[in-house]
Each structure stands twice: as C-alpha cells, then as structure tokens.
C-alpha cells in the first residue's frame, strides 16, 4: 500500500507539525523510539479525539526517526482516501523494512518467490510468514542492526474490516513482543474507540504498552497562534496584502475559535487562502464573524467549534451547487467504503469519471463542484478526491451536528436519481437485486 507510506507522493504534502508546535509529544515519542525514555515498553499507544493532530505528530516523528536511522516502517491508514486495507498492512511494513535491511530483504525475497501466496494469507499468517519467521531464521547476531527500530501505524481506527480486525492487529503485535519473535518497537495512533481502549486495558497488554494521550487542550493556544501567524503571513505575501489586513486581536479570535484543535486552525488557513474565493480578506472576516456564534453557544462538545466552521464552509457553497457536491460526495464515499465488486478494476480517477456520468456532469462541472469545498478536500489533476480529514464527512453524516446541512437532507431533486443508482451499483456488485435499500429521506441516514 505505497500510497500510505510516510514519504508517499499520494500524501504530499502530508500533515506535519509546524516548527515549535507539539514539541512535548514529539519529544516523548522520539525519545521513546530512540530508547532514551524511562518507558521500556515495546508498544506505544498514542490516542486522542478527532482533530487534535495525531497524524501530524506521527508524520513528524516518522521523519525525525528516519533521519536518525531508527524508523523501520510507517503506515498511515485513511478510510476516505482508500488507504485502509488491513490485508496490506504487514506486506507494506515488511517491504519498507526490507529496503533498509538487506539480510532480511534477501530472506523475504526467497520466501515470497517460493510461495507468492504468502502475501494473500490471513493477517495473522502474514505476520508469521513475513516478519516473525524470517527474523527467527536470521538469528540474534544478524538482527542486531534492526533491534529497536520503530514501526508507526497511524489511524488504526480507520483500518477496514471493523473493530475485530483492529483488536486482532494489536493482539498479533503484542504476542510477538511477548514471545520476542520480532525486534521492533511499535507505535499505534488512533481515536480512543471503545474496543481499542479495551484491548490496551487488558491484563495481558497493559505491562507491554506505554500510553500517551493527546487531549483537546487550551494549553496549546500559543502553539496554534504561532502556526496561524506564520501561515497567514504567507497568505499576506502571496496576495500582497497590507499589514492592516490582520491584527493581533484577529489572531486571538482565531485561536479562541480553534479551542485547542489544530484541525480547526489548519482548515482556517485553507479557507482563507482559497484562491477560488472572493479573496483572503473577505474569507478571514467570515471566519472572525463566527466569534459571535461562539458567545451564544453553550455546548461543551469538543467538536462544536469545528462544526460551526464546517457549517460556514457549507453555507459558502452556492445553493444550486450544494446538492451536486453532496451527490458526488455520497457516491465517492459509497464506492470507497463498500465492496463494489464490478468496479474493483477501475482506478479512483476512472471511478470518479463514472460518478460524473451518473450525475450527468461534465468534467468542468465536476471540478467546479469539488472546488467549492477546497478547504476540506482536494481534487487533483486526475480527478481524484482527497479528503484532508475524516471529521468533515463525520460532520455531514451526523444530523445532530450538521442539522439542515446533513448530507442526506440536501440532495434535493438528485435524491431519487441517486437512490436508483446506488441500488444499481449494489445489485451489480452482488449480481442480484439489492438486499439493502438506500433510504435517502430528509430525516434518515442510509441503512
């Protein structure tokens, strides 16, 4: 799964920490990875809610450990960007390790040449055949060079096949640590989903793991201010704006709106810097106006401020385009997250051409619709949609958060057309009439 590697062009530019931010977590993780921490556990679980910057921390740590020649491999799962196949986790990690350690690469090459089906076996068997057995064959004397190398797995909760698979991956690695069959240190980053919390809280895993929580905290306001100031200055230079366009008070308002969430600040920068908008000054004023809504908002939900901002982003989309972009998003997400057998041979850009045809859109119309959400997604030259963060689709799908802008209530006259097409795709994929109907009623989610 090369698109999920830490240095992949598919993730360029990857989320990473602005200089001078998140140094406490970066230092804690890299010190642990270099063996300089008081924590000797071989598994580190870094957890926190959406938007706190886990992936940025993981990326920055991967780059720093790579510079120190202490990174074994790094993989970044992303459900919405189709980098979520658990069956490709251990082959991907094995490949990266093999490029750094020739003796292991030679053994792995021989084993796979002899039996190419090794990479298609169950996840548990893959780990044994691609990692545990090769290192057992090499012996301790040979593996000293890779002893303690760090393997980073980001977004474990976005890995496909659900909670059971997430727990299986954790248990497979824990068993290896317990039995000393591999020489690595493992970092997992995820949201604190109940089943993952339960796995790390188990009696068998607790002694093997060190846990680090990234919280939503106003203690990082100065770091968010540092990031916003630097990025808004870049926008100012690009657009040749006078110094008067932005004040220290404005920065303070933006920091207060961010409420401890780096994803908010990053989305603000994309929103203000959107070259297809009315201009940075108007975009900035629109964000600053959200401060009035905040005064009226008594919610303590950690994502409530982000929801207000996402609402503003959607409100800025012309009303005649909104149903179109919602239909595109629903079809894109549907084809990404479901096992549509008859469309497996299509690349994602080709699939998006099909989606455009389904909706009767020309390429310029498709690009125009997607461009209206530049702050939360990117459309590349090949018509591939890349989401910056899963929290935006989480927002659109939850009617309690998005209200009238819930994706299932804003399709307008496209609702019936989309319903029929989703059922057609489902029927095509299983070769019979759909076993599940898609309900696109204004007050209902698909089921």
Secondary structure, 3 states (H helix, E strand, C coil): CHHHECCCHHHCCCCCCCCCCCHHHHHHHHHHHCCCCCCCCCEEEEECCCCCCHHHHHHHHHHHHHHCCCEEEEEECECCCCECCHHHHHHHHHHHHHHHCHHHHHHHHHHHHHCHHHHHCCHHHHHHHHHHHHHHHHCHHHHHHHCCCEEEEECHHHCCCHHHHHHHHHHHHHHHHHHCCCCCEEEEEECCCHHHHHHHHCHHHHCCEEEEECCCCHHHHHHHHHHHHHHHHHHHHHHCCCHHHCCHHHHHHHHHHHCCCHHHHHHHHHHHCCCCCCCHHHHHHHHHCHHHHHHHCCCCCCCHHHHHHHHHHHHCCCHHHHHHHHHHHHHHHHHHHCCCHHHCCCCHHHHHHHHHHHCCCCHHHHHHHHHCCCCCEEECCCCCEEECCCHHHHHHHCHHHHHHHCCCCCCCCHHHHHHHHHHHHHHHHHCCCCCCCCCCCCCCCCC
